[in-house]
Amino acid sequence: MILMQSSQSHLTRYPVPQHFGEYAREALIAEACLTPKPGLVDAENTGSHDDLNLGLMLRSAHCLSPYFTEMAAAGEGQQVSPWLRETIGRIGREAEAGMMIATHGVNTHRGAIWALGLLSTAAAMTVSPFQSATDICQLAGELAQIEDRYAPATFSKGQRASNHYQINGAKQQAQLGFPAITHHALPTLQHSRALGHSETHARLDALLSLTAHLTDTCVLHRAGLAGQTHLQQCSRDILAQGGVSRAQGMARLQQLDRDMIALNASPGGAADLLAATLFVDWVTHSAQSK
């Protein structure tokens, strides 16, 4: 198992579709293994979940890699179009079905399939040493804005929370070009690295930047506005005090994990976007290092 410890690529040439599938898989693995996380599955506990564990998350990540490769292959050299949107939509539904088989019916990565599927496709569309994270996210956003005529009508728990509280969910985040990644998570990740913090601490700070700013429908569904407010305020406080590289910050994060477990709440949307952030970080550095 390769857990990329920095933004430097192990690839020796421009990425091809298979490499994007590998990046997506490794991003999911890195997110799952990152410890401690508030209410999420990690190497210490299963968070607020009684149907998930780390082994299941890793199995899911491995099974999804070929689907991300297929989406990247569909996007290679293409322009934004309804055909491409509907092609990756079909592959995404196949990925979800494969995930459910691999996990015996447990939803491990539905949101990540959406985010990483769009980003894998967008990254493959214009591989260039000048490709930036913003470029990839904006292109993914353009794809997300196109309606998939073949998508089944579903109404997830996250969508219900989004409608009830009148806030943006995963679909809108993508359609806006993933501002949570480009405005918060990626700058925080890079800033923490620049300060000399460990890669683990940099990734945890990036996660906290997401939980501090994102209105997570997963949390709203389980813990309501009170739970969401607590998560955001604690995340902001930890970052304001220097992040998790400080002993006090790490202690507060561990307490936040206990709080979220007690609330039976888990910021799954933030976890998906952290994996997406790592993916974009690795892809752009791979292109720029060539």
Secondary structure as GFF3:
##gff-version 3
##sequence-region A 1 290
A	DSSP	alpha_helix	17	33	.	.	.	ID=ss1
A	DSSP	alpha_helix	54	75	.	.	.	ID=ss2
A	DSSP	alpha_helix	82	102	.	.	.	ID=ss3
A	DSSP	alpha_helix	110	125	.	.	.	ID=ss4
A	DSSP	alpha_helix	133	144	.	.	.	ID=ss5
A	DSSP	alpha_helix	157	165	.	.	.	ID=ss6
A	DSSP	alpha_helix	170	175	.	.	.	ID=ss7
A	DSSP	alpha_helix	179	179	.	.	.	ID=ss8
A	DSSP	pi_helix	180	185	.	.	.	ID=ss9
A	DSSP	alpha_helix	186	194	.	.	.	ID=ss10
A	DSSP	alpha_helix	199	213	.	.	.	ID=ss11
A	DSSP	alpha_helix	217	240	.	.	.	ID=ss12
A	DSSP	alpha_helix	247	262	.	.	.	ID=ss13
A	DSSP	alpha_helix	268	288	.	.	.	ID=ss14
###
